[in-house]
Structures are given as structure tokens and as C-alpha cells.
Amino acid sequence: MAVRPLSALLDRFRRGVAVPAAVGDDLVAELAPVFASLERFEMEAQEMRQASAERAEAQLAEGRERAALISADWREAAEAERSRAAQERLRRSREEALEIEAEGRAEADRVRIEASMRIPELVAEIVRCVEGGSP
């Protein structure tokens, strides 16, 4: 069967407002190749849609995987930073404790020196009281 050019097929429908020239079996035979082409295009379009959907899903999966890796890296970095900050706080606390201890020792030394300086005066006062009977 010979396939007519598309323009010839369309000319049949331009003749007037009435029914196309060839009605019936001849029309079915004439339109069969057109519908076969349309069916082939529809199948190609469906294949393209399917391939696009698969590519999109693959890209989404890759994106999720990359996001999980990035998230894991950031969680790791955050944990390392928390650990570093905790060590820094511990170091500062130890330094502060050492400073407080040093201040306490200095204050104890000052009190001991002051007390040792007052001992002779207190002993003299106690001796006067004992010898004299009253303060």
C-alpha cells in the first residue's frame, strides 16, 4: 500500500464543510499509517518519560547520599568542636583552680606572718596580766 503525503490527506478535509471525500474502509486504510506513527511517537514519549523519571530518581538518590555524607561530616566536625571546647573549659577550670589555690596559699602565708608578728606582743600582754593580776 502506498502512503500518500500528509498534505494530500489534509486536503481531503479542506474541501468543504461536509463529510470528507473518502469515507469508510478506504479512510481507515489511509489513516492506519498515521495512527501507527502516532503510536510509535507515543511509545517513544513514554520511554522518554520513563527514562527521565529514572534519571530524576537516580539524581535524587545521589543527592540524598551526598546530603547524608555532608551531614555526617558536619556531625563529626561538631562533635570534634564540642570535644575541643570541653577540653578548653577543663583547662581553664584547672588554671582557675590553680590560681585560687595560689591565692589561698598567699593569704595563708600573709596570715601566718601577721600572726607571727603579733605573737611577741600577745605573749608580753599575757605575762603582764599574769604578773599584775589584771589586764
C-alpha positions in Angstrom: 0.0 0.0 0.0 1.3 3.4 -1.0 1.3 6.1 1.6 0.0 9.5 0.5 1.8 12.6 1.5 0.3 14.3 4.6 -0.7 17.4 2.6 -2.8 15.2 0.3 -4.5 13.6 3.3 -5.3 17.0 4.8 -6.5 18.4 1.5 -9.4 15.9 1.7 -10.7 17.6 4.8 -10.4 21.2 3.4 -12.8 20.7 0.5 -15.8 21.8 2.4 -17.8 21.7 5.4 -19.4 18.4 4.5 -18.1 14.9 5.1 -14.6 14.1 3.8 -14.4 12.7 0.3 -13.4 9.1 1.1 -15.5 7.7 3.9 -15.3 4.1 5.1 -12.7 1.4 4.7 -10.6 3.5 2.4 -10.3 6.1 5.2 -9.3 3.5 7.8 -6.6 2.2 5.4 -5.5 5.7 4.7 -5.2 6.7 8.4 -3.6 3.5 9.6 0.0 4.6 8.9 -0.7 7.9 10.6 -2.0 6.2 13.7 0.9 3.7 13.6 3.3 6.7 13.6 1.4 8.3 16.4 1.5 5.1 18.4 5.3 4.9 17.8 5.7 8.5 18.9 3.5 7.8 22.0 5.7 4.8 22.8 8.9 6.9 22.4 7.4 9.6 24.6 6.5 7.0 27.2 10.1 5.6 27.1 11.5 9.2 27.4 9.2 9.9 30.4 10.3 6.6 32.0 14.0 7.3 31.3 13.5 10.9 32.7 11.8 9.6 35.8 14.6 7.0 36.3 17.3 9.7 35.9 15.4 12.0 38.3 15.2 9.2 40.9 18.9 8.4 40.4 19.8 12.1 40.9 17.5 12.3 44.0 19.2 9.2 45.4 22.6 10.7 44.7 21.6 13.9 46.3 20.3 12.2 49.4 23.5 10.2 49.6 25.6 13.4 49.3 23.5 15.1 51.8 23.9 12.2 54.3 27.7 12.3 53.8 27.8 16.1 54.2 25.6 15.8 57.3 27.8 13.1 58.7 30.9 15.2 58.1 29.3 18.2 59.9 28.2 16.0 62.8 31.7 14.7 63.1 33.1 18.3 62.9 30.6 19.5 65.5 31.5 16.6 67.8 35.2 17.4 67.5 34.4 21.1 68.2 32.4 20.2 71.3 35.2 17.9 72.5 37.8 20.7 71.9 35.5 23.2 73.7 35.1 20.8 76.7 38.9 20.3 76.9 39.3 24.1 76.7 36.8 24.6 79.6 38.5 21.9 81.6 41.9 23.5 81.0 40.5 26.9 82.1 38.9 25.4 85.2 42.2 23.8 86.2 44.0 27.1 85.7 41.4 28.9 87.7 41.6 26.3 90.5 45.4 26.7 90.5 45.1 30.5 90.7 42.6 30.1 93.6 44.9 27.7 95.4 47.8 30.0 94.9 45.8 33.0 96.2 44.8 30.8 99.2 48.4 29.9 99.9 49.4 33.5 99.7 46.6 34.6 102.0 47.6 31.8 104.5 51.2 32.9 104.3 50.2 36.5 105.0 48.0 35.4 108.0 50.9 33.3 109.3 53.4 36.2 109.0 50.9 38.6 110.6 50.2 36.2 113.4 53.9 35.5 114.0 54.5 39.2 114.3 51.7 39.6 116.9 52.9 36.6 119.0 55.6 38.5 120.9 53.1 41.4 121.7 50.4 38.8 122.8 53.0 37.0 125.0 54.0 40.3 126.6 50.4 41.1 127.3 49.7 37.7 128.8 52.9 38.0 131.0 51.7 41.4 132.2 48.3 40.0 133.1 49.8 37.1 134.9 52.3 39.2 136.8 49.9 42.1 137.6 46.8 40.2 138.1 44.7 42.2 135.6 45.0 43.4 132.0 
